[in-house]
Amino acid sequence: MKTERYSSTPRGMIPNSRFPLLVHRGAIPDGGTEAVKAHFRKNGWSNNWEYPGVYHYPHFHSTTHECLGCAAGWMEFSLSVGDAGWTRLRIEAGDVIVMPAGVSHEHVDALDDIMMCGGYAGGRDWDNIQEAHLTPELYAQACKRIMALPIPDRDPATGEAMTDWHAAPSSVDGGWNDWRDGLDKTA
């Protein structure tokens, strides 16, 4: 299994995360929806679902971290990670994305028979936040919820400790102060 890591910083009213987004290639090679969901549950990521893709608009979660496993086909995401802004990423059957809360993502292309499975750290409930609908107050509330989330006990793909997240630099404000300071300079 090969793991890719993508960093992010606050961008507009997308908080992103101090934790890297992880892509585990070939993590669940003998996929299928039941196998992927069972693998996630075994590693503490439940409240599972299966669907032919994900939402076709950019959104992020502030109440939980999310894992996404490709059970069949392939899919392309647009993600708010990387140095140049939005990054387009293709995943295939067997691949798993570990998405930190605050990272915006959307479905941009897929094979007709795509089937994705999802799960949430500790079985938490998820919310659905779109940057276009945020006010500065709602953004600040989302950042506070994200910062209060614990690091999950285990990676949903490997079952091991989340060492990449434990090694991430600490963050006091999730970028809120930098964003607010930028507003002050434009006023």
C-alpha positions as semicolon CSV with decimal commas, in nm:
position;residue;x (nm);y (nm);z (nm)
1;M;0,000;0,000;0,000
2;K;0,127;0,346;-0,092
3;T;0,021;0,656;0,105
4;E;0,003;1,007;-0,041
5;R;-0,014;1,315;0,184
6;Y;-0,168;1,651;0,093
7;S;-0,135;1,959;0,313
8;S;-0,369;2,255;0,328
9;T;-0,406;2,598;0,482
10;P;-0,712;2,818;0,534
11;R;-0,840;2,949;0,201
12;G;-1,124;3,202;0,191
13;M;-1,389;3,067;0,426
14;I;-1,263;2,710;0,396
15;P;-1,078;2,628;0,718
16;N;-0,893;2,325;0,578
17;S;-0,680;2,149;0,838
18;R;-0,345;2,128;1,009
19;F;-0,371;1,752;0,949
20;P;-0,270;1,615;0,610
21;L;-0,531;1,457;0,387
22;L;-0,418;1,096;0,336
23;V;-0,475;0,880;0,030
24;H;-0,401;0,511;0,085
25;R;-0,368;0,347;-0,258
26;G;-0,483;-0,015;-0,275
27;A;-0,574;-0,022;0,095
28;I;-0,873;-0,252;0,050
29;P;-0,797;-0,447;-0,269
30;D;-1,074;-0,705;-0,225
31;G;-1,333;-0,427;-0,205
32;G;-1,704;-0,421;-0,254
33;T;-1,928;-0,209;-0,036
34;E;-1,969;-0,453;0,252
35;A;-1,595;-0,524;0,272
36;V;-1,508;-0,152;0,271
37;K;-1,767;-0,063;0,536
38;A;-1,663;-0,360;0,755
39;H;-1,297;-0,253;0,724
40;F;-1,385;0,101;0,835
41;R;-1,599;-0,021;1,128
42;K;-1,322;-0,256;1,245
43;N;-1,095;0,050;1,273
44;G;-1,346;0,269;1,458
45;W;-1,496;0,463;1,165
46;S;-1,870;0,397;1,155
47;N;-2,201;0,570;1,072
48;N;-2,127;0,421;0,730
49;W;-2,296;0,481;0,397
50;E;-2,266;0,374;0,034
51;Y;-2,352;0,592;-0,265
52;P;-2,256;0,631;-0,633
53;G;-2,011;0,914;-0,560
54;V;-2,030;1,208;-0,322
55;Y;-2,196;1,549;-0,347
56;H;-2,141;1,735;-0,675
57;Y;-2,071;2,065;-0,499
58;P;-1,783;2,172;-0,271
59;H;-1,855;2,110;0,096
60;F;-1,674;2,032;0,419
61;H;-1,756;1,890;0,759
62;S;-1,694;2,060;1,093
63;T;-1,830;1,794;1,328
64;T;-1,619;1,497;1,220
65;H;-1,330;1,365;1,016
66;E;-1,441;1,147;0,722
67;C;-1,303;0,847;0,537
68;L;-1,402;0,766;0,180
69;G;-1,336;0,430;0,021
70;C;-1,381;0,347;-0,345
71;A;-1,563;0,012;-0,358
72;A;-1,602;-0,002;-0,739
73;G;-1,498;0,202;-1,043
74;W;-1,307;0,529;-1,020
75;M;-1,388;0,885;-0,919
76;E;-1,225;1,228;-0,943
77;F;-1,247;1,478;-0,659
78;S;-1,171;1,846;-0,644
79;L;-1,009;1,910;-0,304
80;S;-0,912;2,230;-0,124
81;V;-0,556;2,104;-0,067
82;G;-0,218;2,172;-0,221
83;D;-0,012;2,484;-0,280
84;A;-0,191;2,614;-0,589
85;G;-0,546;2,597;-0,458
86;W;-0,784;2,325;-0,564
87;T;-0,629;1,987;-0,647
88;R;-0,794;1,731;-0,869
89;L;-0,744;1,375;-0,742
90;R;-0,852;1,044;-0,894
91;I;-0,911;0,739;-0,680
92;E;-0,986;0,385;-0,790
93;A;-1,138;0,072;-0,638
94;G;-0,945;-0,020;-0,325
95;D;-0,824;0,334;-0,250
96;V;-0,914;0,515;0,075
97;I;-0,910;0,889;0,148
98;V;-0,879;1,005;0,509
99;M;-1,031;1,353;0,502
100;P;-0,967;1,587;0,796
101;A;-1,260;1,800;0,906
102;G;-1,253;2,137;0,730
103;V;-1,119;2,016;0,394
104;S;-1,363;2,095;0,115
105;H;-1,430;1,828;-0,143
106;E;-1,660;1,760;-0,436
107;H;-1,732;1,494;-0,699
108;V;-1,622;1,616;-1,045
109;D;-1,610;1,300;-1,258
110;A;-1,657;0,924;-1,227
111;L;-1,708;0,598;-1,405
112;D;-2,078;0,515;-1,447
113;D;-2,058;0,225;-1,201
114;I;-1,879;0,421;-0,925
115;M;-1,960;0,313;-0,571
116;M;-1,817;0,497;-0,274
117;C;-1,841;0,414;0,096
118;G;-1,794;0,657;0,380
119;G;-1,747;0,656;0,752
120;Y;-1,679;0,894;1,037
121;A;-1,430;0,879;1,322
122;G;-1,599;0,734;1,627
123;G;-1,931;0,718;1,438
124;R;-1,986;1,092;1,476
125;D;-2,270;1,266;1,296
126;W;-2,167;1,486;1,003
127;D;-2,274;1,829;0,892
128;N;-2,261;1,975;0,542
129;I;-2,107;2,321;0,508
130;Q;-2,066;2,516;0,186
131;E;-1,834;2,817;0,174
132;A;-2,088;3,022;-0,025
133;H;-2,336;3,003;0,264
134;L;-2,099;3,104;0,544
135;T;-2,085;3,430;0,732
136;P;-1,778;3,525;0,935
137;E;-1,965;3,420;1,251
138;L;-2,063;3,079;1,109
139;Y;-1,705;3,031;0,985
140;A;-1,568;3,102;1,334
141;Q;-1,814;2,853;1,486
142;A;-1,710;2,585;1,233
143;C;-1,340;2,647;1,312
144;K;-1,406;2,604;1,684
145;R;-1,588;2,273;1,626
146;I;-1,304;2,148;1,405
147;M;-1,036;2,242;1,659
148;A;-1,226;2,058;1,934
149;L;-1,225;1,727;1,745
150;P;-0,988;1,461;1,879
151;I;-0,742;1,278;1,660
152;P;-0,902;0,941;1,582
153;D;-0,757;0,637;1,758
154;R;-0,684;0,449;1,435
155;D;-0,646;0,513;1,066
156;P;-0,954;0,369;0,886
157;A;-0,739;0,201;0,618
158;T;-0,437;0,072;0,810
159;G;-0,581;0,025;1,159
160;E;-0,264;0,185;1,298
161;A;-0,226;0,500;1,507
162;M;-0,269;0,826;1,312
163;T;0,103;0,910;1,323
164;D;0,081;1,165;1,037
165;W;-0,181;1,356;1,234
166;H;-0,002;1,327;1,568
167;A;0,310;1,471;1,401
168;A;0,121;1,770;1,254
169;P;0,207;2,113;1,391
170;S;-0,029;2,241;1,657
171;S;-0,279;2,511;1,576
172;V;-0,431;2,756;1,817
173;D;-0,690;2,914;1,592
174;G;-0,720;2,702;1,276
175;G;-0,621;3,006;1,067
176;W;-0,908;3,221;1,193
177;N;-0,681;3,504;1,311
178;D;-0,490;3,516;0,978
179;W;-0,819;3,524;0,789
180;R;-0,962;3,796;1,017
181;D;-0,641;4,001;0,989
182;G;-0,675;3,984;0,611
183;L;-1,028;4,126;0,638
184;D;-0,901;4,410;0,857
185;K;-0,643;4,508;0,592
186;T;-0,905;4,527;0,316
187;A;-1,150;4,740;0,514
